[in-house]
Amino acid sequence: MKTVQCTFRLPSEVVDLIDEKPGRTRTDKLLNLLGYGCNQTDYDAIEKRIKAVESRLSALENTNQVNVKE
């Protein structure tokens, strides 16, 4: 699927309907409305996974720095 950016005007009723859906951005909310988006629990799981990976990378970097100094 190719990603493109477009801007268009919508009636306020449609914007209100989009804004009622879960998601961080209007794009996420619109995708959720259409049945293609992630819900908040998916975001939370992804964020936890990214933090775990970042933590492990930091630990590896610190270990490598100690080994280089010796």
Helices and strands as residue ranges (DSSP letters): H 12-19, H 26-34, H 40-69
